[in-house]
């Protein structure tokens, strides 16, 4: 006995195709009724089985498509989350770079300011030291002049000349 609907339909077709024509008619034929009805019953019996298989295939296909869609949606969601994360990391990195550059500029400005202040302080200290040394030098010159005057009045001139220290000549 045939198993598939297509096979049963082929058998019915062959039966009708090979049937003998009726007298005086080319489009009518004589078919064995019992055999034709048996084939039709088998076809009817096979249809539910074939339809059940088709329904199972359609359900499996639907399940597969739904699963593929869920998986695709999950992949898209993960990709979007990864993109957001990367964007957030890029933004944090950009902010960190910006903050770092600002700190470097601030440190450079502070360093330049400290350098100017140190230079000004050194310049002022050197100026004051120079002024103090100049004052001390002037005071030494005055003291020396007073000393010479005082020494000249107390001793004869020839002795004063030999005993007096001359800063300009001894140097």
Backbone bond lengths (Angstrom), bond angles and torsions (degrees), N, CA, C in turn:
res aa  C-N    CA-C-N  psi(-1)  N-CA   C-N-CA  omega(-1)  CA-C   N-CA-C  phi
1 X - - - 1.449 - - 1.507 108.02 -
2 X 1.312 117.34 144.85 1.460 123.20 -178.58 1.516 109.32 -75.35
3 X 1.341 115.35 149.86 1.457 118.19 -175.66 1.522 112.66 -104.01
4 X 1.328 117.73 -37.88 1.450 119.04 -174.54 1.505 112.64 -96.59
5 X 1.307 115.55 155.57 1.468 121.49 179.45 1.515 110.05 -61.56
6 X 1.306 117.65 -41.07 1.470 120.30 -179.88 1.521 111.39 -61.56
7 X 1.317 116.25 -40.64 1.464 119.85 178.46 1.519 110.79 -64.26
8 X 1.326 116.05 -42.88 1.471 120.31 179.46 1.523 110.29 -64.72
9 X 1.323 117.63 -40.42 1.461 119.97 178.36 1.527 111.00 -66.06
10 X 1.336 116.17 -38.05 1.480 119.29 176.49 1.524 110.93 -61.99
11 X 1.335 115.40 -40.63 1.459 118.67 179.18 1.533 110.83 -64.22
12 X 1.352 117.13 -41.71 1.467 120.82 178.50 1.521 110.06 -64.14
13 X 1.331 116.55 -41.28 1.464 120.87 179.45 1.528 110.05 -61.74
14 X 1.338 116.03 -46.48 1.466 120.05 -179.80 1.534 111.06 -61.94
15 X 1.338 115.57 -39.14 1.456 119.88 179.57 1.528 110.59 -61.44
16 X 1.339 115.86 -44.40 1.466 119.29 -178.99 1.515 109.87 -72.23
17 X 1.341 116.97 -39.00 1.458 121.12 -178.27 1.541 110.86 -64.47
18 X 1.331 117.38 -36.60 1.451 121.40 -177.24 1.539 112.82 -89.50
19 X 1.323 116.05 -4.87 1.477 119.07 -178.75 1.523 109.81 -65.65
20 X 1.311 114.92 152.78 1.454 120.97 -179.54 1.511 109.93 -80.78
21 X 1.317 115.61 141.95 1.465 121.01 178.76 1.520 109.26 -68.80
22 X 1.336 114.19 150.52 1.458 119.50 175.20 1.519 108.20 -78.09
23 X 1.267 115.62 156.77 1.445 119.96 -179.93 1.520 110.63 -63.12
24 X 1.259 115.92 137.15 1.456 125.61 178.63 1.539 113.68 62.05
25 X 1.367 119.10 22.77 1.470 121.08 178.33 1.528 108.08 -146.49
26 X 1.334 114.66 133.49 1.466 118.23 179.89 1.529 111.99 -98.30
27 X 1.321 116.91 -15.59 1.465 118.99 -177.97 1.523 112.97 -105.56
28 X 1.333 119.43 3.68 1.457 123.00 177.37 1.507 108.32 -119.56
29 X 1.361 113.65 147.41 1.455 117.56 -177.79 1.524 109.55 -140.89
30 X 1.319 115.47 170.72 1.451 121.46 178.97 1.527 107.18 -107.55
31 X 1.325 115.08 123.02 1.463 121.20 -178.79 1.509 106.82 -123.04
32 X 1.327 115.00 145.93 1.444 117.98 176.74 1.519 107.45 -72.00
33 X 1.300 113.54 115.54 1.465 120.56 -173.45 1.526 111.43 -60.14
34 X 1.307 119.42 -46.92 1.452 122.16 -176.19 1.541 111.78 -61.76
35 X 1.337 115.29 -43.88 1.462 118.93 179.08 1.526 110.85 -64.33
36 X 1.350 117.24 -43.56 1.466 121.27 -179.41 1.522 110.06 -64.08
37 X 1.326 117.02 -43.72 1.470 120.10 -179.80 1.533 110.92 -67.04
38 X 1.345 116.67 -37.55 1.465 119.23 176.67 1.538 111.04 -61.40
39 X 1.325 115.58 -43.41 1.475 119.34 178.06 1.528 111.20 -62.64
40 X 1.319 116.45 -42.33 1.474 120.04 179.29 1.525 109.97 -64.01
41 X 1.336 117.63 -40.14 1.473 120.52 177.03 1.528 111.05 -62.89
42 X 1.321 115.22 -42.20 1.476 118.20 178.14 1.536 110.60 -63.29
43 X 1.324 115.80 -39.74 1.478 119.59 178.24 1.518 109.22 -62.27
44 X 1.335 116.36 -45.65 1.465 119.54 178.38 1.520 111.34 -61.04
45 X 1.310 115.68 -40.06 1.462 119.84 179.08 1.528 111.93 -67.46
46 X 1.324 116.36 -34.02 1.466 120.40 -178.30 1.531 111.31 -78.82
47 X 1.338 116.07 -27.91 1.476 118.63 -179.12 1.521 113.30 -55.83
48 X 1.336 119.36 -49.63 1.461 117.52 -180.00 1.526 112.03 -58.04
49 X 1.350 116.20 -37.02 1.449 119.08 179.12 1.530 109.99 -66.98
50 X 1.318 116.08 -46.73 1.468 120.60 179.19 1.527 110.24 -63.81
51 X 1.345 116.20 -41.84 1.460 119.31 179.28 1.528 110.85 -65.38
52 X 1.329 116.11 -39.02 1.462 119.70 178.30 1.527 109.80 -62.94
53 X 1.354 116.90 -42.90 1.465 120.41 177.52 1.525 110.12 -62.97
54 X 1.328 116.77 -42.30 1.474 120.39 179.48 1.522 110.20 -64.20
55 X 1.337 116.57 -41.28 1.466 119.85 178.20 1.523 110.67 -63.90
56 X 1.354 115.95 -40.70 1.461 119.41 177.92 1.531 110.55 -62.17
57 X 1.340 114.78 -43.62 1.467 118.93 178.83 1.527 110.98 -62.82
58 X 1.345 115.95 -43.09 1.469 119.52 178.36 1.528 111.35 -63.63
59 X 1.334 116.27 -40.72 1.469 119.92 178.97 1.530 109.92 -65.68
60 X 1.339 116.06 -43.46 1.468 119.68 178.68 1.528 109.94 -62.46
61 X 1.325 115.59 -41.28 1.473 120.01 178.27 1.518 110.06 -62.63
62 X 1.326 117.16 -44.55 1.463 121.17 178.89 1.526 111.28 -62.09
63 X 1.347 115.19 -43.54 1.471 119.34 177.43 1.525 110.87 -61.31
64 X 1.331 115.80 -43.52 1.457 120.58 -179.99 1.531 110.72 -63.04
65 X 1.324 116.29 -44.52 1.464 120.38 179.01 1.529 111.17 -64.20
66 X 1.343 116.22 -41.63 1.466 119.67 178.85 1.525 110.37 -64.26
67 X 1.321 115.97 -41.94 1.463 120.24 178.27 1.523 110.78 -63.83
68 X 1.325 115.94 -43.02 1.465 120.04 178.30 1.521 110.78 -63.66
69 X 1.328 116.66 -38.97 1.468 120.17 178.70 1.526 110.43 -66.00
70 X 1.354 116.44 -44.07 1.475 119.61 177.62 1.528 110.62 -60.38
71 X 1.325 115.40 -44.52 1.466 119.64 179.94 1.533 110.54 -64.29
72 X 1.329 116.48 -41.99 1.469 120.57 177.32 1.520 111.08 -62.79
73 X 1.333 116.53 -42.90 1.471 120.00 178.20 1.521 111.14 -63.20
74 X 1.341 115.97 -39.96 1.460 120.29 178.70 1.530 110.53 -64.42
75 X 1.326 116.61 -42.42 1.469 120.69 178.45 1.524 110.26 -62.79
76 X 1.326 116.75 -43.16 1.464 120.73 178.47 1.523 110.30 -62.99
77 X 1.334 116.46 -44.49 1.476 120.49 179.49 1.525 110.55 -61.45
78 X 1.341 116.73 -44.27 1.464 120.25 179.33 1.527 110.68 -63.74
79 X 1.325 116.08 -40.28 1.469 119.61 179.18 1.526 110.61 -64.98
80 X 1.333 117.13 -40.94 1.468 120.40 178.28 1.527 110.60 -64.21
81 X 1.344 116.51 -42.51 1.468 120.00 178.80 1.524 110.66 -63.78
82 X 1.331 115.96 -41.87 1.470 120.04 178.95 1.529 109.84 -63.92
83 X 1.327 116.40 -41.22 1.466 120.08 178.85 1.529 110.25 -63.55
84 X 1.336 116.27 -42.71 1.470 119.41 178.16 1.523 110.27 -62.96
85 X 1.331 116.24 -42.30 1.466 120.62 179.83 1.526 110.15 -62.90
86 X 1.328 116.22 -44.54 1.465 119.76 179.81 1.525 110.48 -64.71
87 X 1.322 115.96 -39.33 1.460 119.87 178.32 1.523 110.15 -64.21
88 X 1.340 116.32 -42.87 1.467 120.02 178.65 1.530 110.17 -63.50
89 X 1.349 116.40 -41.32 1.465 119.71 177.94 1.521 110.51 -63.87
90 X 1.337 116.36 -40.88 1.464 119.93 177.90 1.523 110.79 -62.77
91 X 1.329 115.60 -41.11 1.465 119.30 178.97 1.525 110.67 -64.95
92 X 1.347 116.37 -42.63 1.466 119.94 177.64 1.521 110.77 -62.94
93 X 1.323 116.25 -41.93 1.458 120.46 179.07 1.522 110.11 -63.52
94 X 1.331 116.53 -43.55 1.467 120.18 178.88 1.522 110.24 -63.04
95 X 1.335 116.98 -42.08 1.463 120.31 178.35 1.522 110.77 -64.34
96 X 1.335 116.00 -41.38 1.466 119.74 179.49 1.527 110.43 -64.50
97 X 1.329 116.70 -42.19 1.463 119.92 177.71 1.513 110.83 -63.20
98 X 1.316 115.34 -43.08 1.466 120.33 179.27 1.530 110.14 -62.43
99 X 1.319 116.76 -44.42 1.471 121.27 179.52 1.529 109.91 -65.72
100 X 1.325 116.50 -41.72 1.464 120.92 177.63 1.521 111.35 -61.22
101 X 1.330 116.52 -44.70 1.468 119.92 178.96 1.523 110.23 -63.27
102 X 1.326 116.88 -39.58 1.470 120.43 178.52 1.528 110.36 -64.27
103 X 1.336 117.09 -41.70 1.465 120.60 178.96 1.532 110.87 -65.14
104 X 1.337 116.40 -39.78 1.471 119.82 178.31 1.528 109.60 -64.13
105 X 1.335 116.97 -45.82 1.476 120.02 177.90 1.519 110.55 -59.67
106 X 1.335 115.85 -43.53 1.465 120.50 -179.65 1.532 109.90 -63.17
107 X 1.336 116.75 -42.99 1.467 120.26 179.29 1.528 110.68 -65.50
108 X 1.332 116.77 -41.50 1.466 119.93 178.15 1.523 110.74 -63.87
109 X 1.320 117.32 -42.59 1.470 120.76 178.01 1.520 110.29 -62.56
110 X 1.334 116.50 -43.47 1.466 120.52 -179.75 1.524 109.84 -65.25
111 X 1.333 116.20 -41.10 1.456 120.62 178.75 1.524 110.80 -62.20
112 X 1.329 117.21 -44.51 1.469 121.16 178.82 1.526 109.98 -63.48
113 X 1.326 115.90 -40.32 1.463 119.96 179.21 1.531 110.47 -64.24
114 X 1.343 116.59 -44.66 1.463 120.57 177.91 1.530 111.08 -63.36
115 X 1.334 116.66 -38.49 1.455 121.01 178.60 1.534 110.16 -63.44
116 X 1.320 116.31 -44.03 1.478 120.00 178.34 1.531 109.90 -63.02
117 X 1.333 116.23 -43.72 1.462 119.68 -179.80 1.524 110.60 -64.48
118 X 1.333 117.89 -41.64 1.466 121.34 179.12 1.520 110.52 -64.65
119 X 1.337 115.93 -42.83 1.464 119.34 178.29 1.523 110.96 -62.96
120 X 1.319 116.25 -43.16 1.467 120.09 179.02 1.525 110.12 -63.69
121 X 1.345 116.72 -41.87 1.461 120.40 179.54 1.524 110.06 -63.29
122 X 1.350 116.78 -46.97 1.470 120.31 179.59 1.525 110.60 -61.73
123 X 1.323 116.59 -44.43 1.467 120.75 178.99 1.528 109.71 -58.86
124 X 1.333 116.93 -45.13 1.462 121.10 -179.57 1.526 110.55 -65.63
125 X 1.346 116.73 -43.31 1.469 120.22 179.82 1.521 110.75 -63.56
126 X 1.322 116.63 -42.62 1.467 119.63 178.77 1.532 111.38 -65.59
127 X 1.346 116.20 -39.72 1.464 120.24 178.02 1.526 110.20 -61.98
128 X 1.356 116.06 -46.37 1.465 119.43 -179.79 1.533 111.16 -65.61
129 X 1.353 116.16 -38.56 1.465 119.55 177.75 1.523 110.25 -64.13
130 X 1.330 115.30 -43.80 1.470 119.99 178.47 1.527 110.41 -60.12
131 X 1.323 115.74 -44.20 1.462 119.61 179.12 1.536 110.55 -63.46
132 X 1.356 116.19 -42.12 1.466 119.92 179.96 1.523 110.42 -65.63
133 X 1.342 116.78 -41.95 1.457 120.45 178.77 1.528 109.55 -64.80
134 X 1.334 116.67 -41.44 1.461 120.51 179.16 1.528 109.33 -62.63
135 X 1.325 117.06 -43.43 1.470 120.43 177.90 1.513 110.57 -62.85
136 X 1.359 115.57 -43.44 1.457 119.44 179.69 1.526 110.21 -64.28
137 X 1.316 117.86 -39.80 1.460 122.07 178.49 1.524 110.09 -63.36
138 X 1.348 115.12 -44.94 1.467 118.43 177.56 1.523 110.09 -61.30
139 X 1.315 116.79 -41.09 1.467 120.93 179.67 1.521 110.39 -64.62
140 X 1.328 117.67 -39.55 1.468 122.33 178.35 1.527 109.62 -63.95
141 X 1.334 115.56 -43.48 1.470 119.07 179.39 1.533 110.42 -61.70
142 X 1.331 115.59 -43.09 1.465 119.60 179.45 1.533 109.97 -64.81
143 X 1.334 116.23 -42.37 1.462 119.91 -179.66 1.524 109.94 -64.16
144 X 1.264 117.88 -40.07 1.452 122.62 179.53 1.527 110.72 -63.84
145 X 1.335 113.31 -42.95 1.460 117.49 178.79 1.523 109.47 -63.09
146 X 1.332 118.10 -43.85 1.472 121.24 178.43 1.528 110.65 -63.49
147 X 1.358 115.00 -39.95 1.448 119.16 179.82 1.529 110.55 -63.08
148 X 1.315 116.94 -43.84 1.463 121.07 179.22 1.532 110.30 -62.13
149 X 1.316 113.55 -42.20 1.465 117.10 -179.60 1.520 109.85 -64.60
150 X 1.301 117.23 -42.67 1.452 120.97 -178.54 1.529 110.24 -69.28
151 X 1.310 116.82 -38.21 1.453 121.04 -178.37 1.523 110.44 -71.65
152 X 1.272 117.68 -31.66 1.463 121.78 -178.79 1.523 109.80 -70.43
153 X 1.258 119.48 -34.11 1.447 122.29 -179.96 1.512 111.69 -76.41
154 X 1.283 121.84 -22.85 1.458 124.60 -175.00 1.524 112.62 -94.39
155 X 1.321 120.94 -25.93 1.466 121.93 -175.90 1.512 109.98 -131.41
156 X 1.383 115.37 159.88 1.446 117.04 177.12 1.525 109.85 -62.82
157 X 1.287 116.05 155.62 1.468 124.28 -170.58 1.524 110.94 -62.85
158 X 1.321 119.60 -40.66 1.452 121.55 -176.54 1.524 111.34 -66.91
159 X 1.318 118.14 -37.20 1.460 121.14 179.36 1.515 110.38 -71.47
160 X 1.296 118.21 -37.14 1.465 121.97 -178.02 1.513 108.97 -64.83
161 X 1.302 117.48 -40.59 1.452 121.06 -178.05 1.521 110.62 -61.58
162 X 1.337 118.48 -41.47 1.450 120.24 -176.09 1.515 112.64 -78.97
163 X 1.325 118.66 -27.29 1.452 120.56 -176.73 1.529 113.35 -92.07
164 X 1.273 118.58 -18.99 1.470 122.08 -175.92 1.522 109.59 -79.74
165 X 1.272 115.31 133.06 1.452 122.43 176.69 1.506 109.03 -79.48
166 X 1.310 116.62 126.19 1.464 120.58 -179.41 1.526 107.33 -108.05
167 X 1.314 116.91 109.40 1.446 122.39 -177.44 1.507 111.69 -66.26
168 X 1.291 116.84 -30.28 1.465 119.49 -177.67 1.509 111.09 -72.28
169 X 1.325 118.88 -36.98 1.464 120.57 -177.88 1.516 112.47 -92.13
170 X 1.324 119.09 -36.33 1.462 121.54 -176.77 1.534 111.03 -84.59
171 X 1.208 115.23 -17.24 1.332 124.86 176.00 1.304 153.59 43.04
